[in-house]
Amino acid sequence: MLTQRRIFILPTRQGLALGFVLVLMLLGDINYNLSLGYALTFLLAMMAVMSMLHAFRNLVQLEISTGRVGPVFAGDTAGFLLYFRNRNDLSRYQLSLRDDSGSKINFDVSGRQNTEVFFPLLAKRRGWLNVGRLTLYSEFPLGLFHAWSYLHFDARCLVYPQPLAEAELPLGKTPDGTGKGSMLGDDDFAGLRNYVVGDALPRIAWKAFARGQGLKVKQFSTPVGEELWLDFSAASDRSEEARLARMVRWVLDAETSGLRYGLRLPNSELSPNLGAVHRDECLRRLALFNLPEREIA
């Protein structure tokens, strides 16, 4: 929660300009003894003081927390989810959030409401992307005072290497080198065979029987994935980052093709498997491969 000790206020350029004008007006009122001038000068000064109070109230007692951040690929934008909880009836207007690199978003938080805000950060390289220090500020209502507070979150996003646009998969353990075999099943038509007593009647090819080919039974096959190893040493690229980019493409294509694939890196090995959990673990190891220990933890 933002308390008064964590909120700082300074006048903006417009606020300093107004203060300078008020000083000139006060000197004129004193010199010419203008009663209405005094009234106008102090009225404007009181307006400026009230503006400072509203700028402070626009931030105080806001509760801010972070949500889960999904992984992205290098070069994409990570969206850090922030929750702003306003337990007060006072709505908060013209709030802004920025980081040290200059990225900024604007939003409002209604009274007695919770607001979700996605803060975008460009993922420039693989590894962990930390949200770092954020600055929440507001110049509401008149732009005369700049009220701000620093936010520090232990939130980070895993950045995978950017995959190549295309990369042919390494040869699998099947004769055709595709890494995919087949077994009897119920998915794809695989041909006809002679009828054997006990075969199910729905499997009989009645059209073939009508053509005088005798009793035939339709066979079906189901593709099954064979073990496909994605080996770091098999990537022909010269640089380490290029090899990782190729292996990311291999992982994505193998998963899409329904192949069972394993991952071999110089420092680790992951047994062949298939599914979203296995894919994410392969991508995680590629993202953190050969990074300093402080960036892996």
C-alpha positions in Angstrom: 0.0 0.0 0.0 1.2 3.5 -0.8 1.5 5.5 2.4 2.4 9.2 2.7 6.1 8.3 3.4 6.4 6.8 -0.1 4.8 9.6 -2.0 6.9 12.6 -3.2 5.6 15.9 -4.6 7.3 18.7 -6.6 5.9 21.5 -8.6 5.9 21.1 -12.4 7.0 23.8 -14.8 3.4 25.1 -14.9 3.4 25.2 -11.1 6.6 27.1 -10.9 5.4 29.6 -13.5 2.2 30.1 -11.5 4.2 30.6 -8.3 6.3 33.3 -10.1 3.1 35.0 -11.4 1.6 34.9 -7.9 4.7 36.6 -6.4 4.5 39.4 -9.0 0.8 39.8 -8.3 1.5 40.0 -4.6 4.2 42.7 -5.1 1.8 44.7 -7.2 -1.0 44.4 -4.6 1.4 45.6 -1.9 2.7 48.5 -4.0 -0.7 49.7 -5.1 -2.7 48.5 -2.1 -5.3 46.6 -4.2 -7.8 44.9 -2.0 -9.3 42.9 -4.9 -5.8 42.1 -6.0 -5.1 40.5 -2.6 -8.3 38.5 -2.9 -7.4 37.2 -6.4 -3.8 36.4 -5.4 -4.7 34.4 -2.4 -7.6 32.7 -4.2 -5.2 31.5 -6.9 -2.7 30.5 -4.2 -5.3 28.5 -2.4 -6.3 26.8 -5.6 -2.7 25.8 -6.1 -2.5 24.3 -2.6 -5.7 22.4 -3.2 -4.2 21.1 -6.4 -1.2 19.7 -4.5 -3.6 18.0 -2.0 -5.6 16.3 -4.8 -2.4 15.2 -6.5 -1.3 13.5 -3.2 -4.8 12.0 -2.6 -4.7 10.6 -6.1 -2.0 8.1 -5.1 -2.2 7.5 -1.4 -3.6 4.2 -0.1 -3.5 2.5 -3.4 -2.7 -1.3 -3.1 -0.5 -2.7 -5.9 0.4 -6.3 -6.6 1.7 -8.4 -9.5 0.3 -11.4 -11.3 1.8 -14.2 -13.3 3.7 -13.4 -16.5 3.7 -15.9 -19.4 6.9 -16.6 -21.3 7.7 -14.8 -24.6 10.2 -15.1 -27.4 13.1 -12.7 -27.7 12.0 -9.6 -29.7 8.4 -9.8 -28.5 6.8 -7.6 -25.8 6.2 -9.1 -22.4 3.0 -7.9 -20.6 3.5 -7.7 -16.8 0.1 -7.9 -15.1 -0.4 -5.4 -12.2 -3.4 -5.3 -9.9 -4.4 -1.8 -8.6 -6.8 -2.1 -5.7 -8.7 1.1 -4.6 -10.4 0.6 -1.2 -11.5 4.3 -1.1 -14.6 5.8 -2.6 -12.3 8.4 -4.3 -11.6 7.5 -7.9 -8.1 8.0 -9.1 -7.6 9.7 -12.5 -4.8 10.3 -14.9 -2.4 7.8 -13.3 0.8 7.0 -15.3 3.2 4.2 -14.9 6.7 4.2 -16.5 10.0 2.3 -16.3 13.6 3.6 -16.5 13.7 3.0 -20.3 10.8 5.3 -20.9 7.9 2.9 -21.6 4.7 4.4 -20.2 1.0 3.7 -19.9 -1.9 5.8 -18.6 -5.0 4.5 -16.8 -7.7 5.3 -14.2 -8.8 3.4 -11.1 -12.4 3.8 -10.1 -13.5 4.0 -6.5 -14.0 0.7 -4.7 -12.7 -1.2 -7.7 -9.8 -3.4 -8.7 -8.1 -2.6 -12.0 -5.8 -4.8 -14.0 -3.0 -3.1 -15.9 -0.7 -4.7 -18.4 2.7 -3.0 -18.5 4.6 -3.7 -21.7 8.4 -4.4 -21.7 10.4 -5.3 -24.8 12.2 -8.7 -24.4 15.5 -7.9 -26.1 17.4 -11.1 -25.2 16.8 -14.6 -23.9 16.8 -15.4 -20.2 15.0 -13.8 -17.3 13.4 -10.4 -17.9 12.9 -8.5 -14.6 10.4 -5.7 -14.4 12.8 -3.7 -12.3 11.8 -0.3 -10.8 8.6 1.3 -11.9 7.5 4.9 -11.3 3.8 5.6 -10.6 3.0 9.3 -10.9 0.1 11.7 -11.5 -0.3 15.4 -12.2 -4.0 15.4 -11.6 -6.0 17.7 -11.5 -4.4 20.9 -12.9 -0.9 19.8 -13.8 0.7 22.1 -11.3 2.3 19.4 -9.1 4.0 16.1 -9.9 3.3 13.4 -7.3 5.1 10.1 -7.7 6.1 6.9 -5.9 8.7 4.2 -6.8 7.4 0.6 -7.1 9.7 -2.4 -6.7 8.4 -5.9 -7.7 10.0 -9.3 -7.6 8.4 -10.2 -10.9 10.1 -11.6 -14.0 9.3 -13.2 -17.3 11.1 -16.0 -19.0 12.3 -15.1 -22.5 12.9 -17.9 -25.0 15.4 -17.5 -27.9 13.8 -16.2 -31.1 13.2 -19.2 -33.3 14.3 -19.4 -36.9 11.6 -18.9 -39.5 12.3 -22.3 -41.0 14.6 -25.2 -40.0 14.4 -28.8 -41.3 14.1 -31.3 -38.5 17.1 -33.7 -38.0 16.5 -37.3 -39.2 14.4 -39.5 -36.9 14.7 -43.3 -36.2 12.4 -44.4 -39.1 13.4 -45.6 -42.6 12.0 -42.5 -44.2 13.8 -40.2 -41.7 10.7 -38.4 -40.7 10.7 -39.6 -37.1 7.2 -40.9 -37.4 5.9 -44.5 -37.7 2.5 -46.0 -37.6 0.5 -48.8 -35.9 -2.8 -50.4 -36.3 -5.5 -48.1 -35.0 -8.7 -46.2 -36.0 -7.5 -42.9 -37.6 -6.3 -43.3 -41.2 -7.4 -45.8 -43.9 -4.4 -48.1 -44.6 -5.9 -50.6 -47.1 -7.8 -53.9 -47.4 -7.1 -57.4 -46.2 -8.9 -60.7 -46.5 -11.8 -61.4 -44.2 -11.1 -63.5 -41.1 -13.8 -65.1 -39.0 -14.6 -62.9 -36.1 -13.9 -59.5 -37.9 -16.4 -56.9 -37.0 -19.1 -56.5 -39.7 -18.8 -52.6 -39.8 -15.2 -53.1 -41.0 -16.2 -55.2 -44.1 -15.7 -53.4 -47.4 -19.1 -54.0 -48.9 -18.3 -52.0 -52.0 -15.3 -54.3 -52.8 -17.6 -57.3 -52.2 -20.1 -55.9 -54.7 -17.4 -55.5 -57.3 -16.7 -59.3 -57.0 -13.4 -59.0 -55.0 -14.7 -61.2 -52.2 -14.9 -60.4 -48.5 -12.4 -57.7 -47.6 -11.9 -55.9 -44.3 -10.8 -52.3 -44.1 -7.6 -51.6 -42.1 -6.8 -48.3 -40.4 -3.5 -47.0 -38.9 -2.6 -44.5 -36.3 0.6 -42.5 -36.5 2.9 -42.9 -33.6 5.9 -40.7 -32.8 9.4 -42.3 -32.7 12.2 -40.9 -30.7 13.7 -37.9 -32.2 16.8 -36.3 -30.6 17.4 -32.6 -30.9 21.1 -32.4 -30.3 23.0 -29.1 -29.8 26.0 -30.6 -31.7 23.8 -31.3 -34.7 23.0 -27.7 -35.3 25.4 -26.4 -38.0 25.3 -22.8 -37.1 28.5 -21.1 -36.0 27.3 -18.9 -33.2 25.7 -20.2 -30.0 22.7 -18.0 -30.3 22.0 -19.1 -33.8 22.2 -22.8 -32.7 19.7 -22.1 -29.9 17.4 -20.3 -32.4 17.5 -23.4 -34.7 16.8 -25.7 -31.8 13.8 -23.7 -30.7 12.4 -24.1 -34.2 13.1 -27.8 -34.0 11.2 -28.1 -30.7 8.2 -26.1 -32.0 8.0 -28.1 -35.2 8.5 -31.5 -33.5 5.7 -30.7 -31.1 3.4 -29.5 -33.9 4.1 -32.7 -35.9 3.3 -35.0 -32.9 6.8 -36.4 -32.7 8.4 -37.7 -29.5 11.6 -35.7 -29.1 14.4 -35.4 -26.6 16.8 -32.6 -26.0 20.6 -32.8 -25.7 22.6 -29.9 -24.6 26.3 -29.9 -23.5 25.3 -29.5 -19.9 22.0 -31.4 -19.7 19.8 -34.0 -21.4 16.0 -34.4 -21.5 14.4 -37.8 -22.4 12.1 -38.0 -25.4 8.5 -37.1 -24.6 5.6 -35.1 -26.1 3.2 -32.5 -24.8 3.0 -28.9 -23.6 4.9 -29.5 -20.4 7.7 -31.2 -22.2 7.9 -28.5 -24.8 8.0 -25.7 -22.2 10.8 -27.5 -20.3 12.8 -27.8 -23.5 12.3 -24.1 -24.3 13.2 -23.2 -20.7 16.5 -25.1 -20.9 17.3 -23.4 -24.2 16.4 -20.0 -22.8 18.7 -20.4 -19.8 21.5 -22.3 -21.5 25.0 -21.2 -20.6 23.9 -18.1 -18.8 25.6 -16.8 -15.6 24.4 -18.5 -12.4 22.9 -15.2 -11.1 20.7 -15.0 -14.2 19.4 -18.6 -14.0 18.2 -18.6 -10.4 
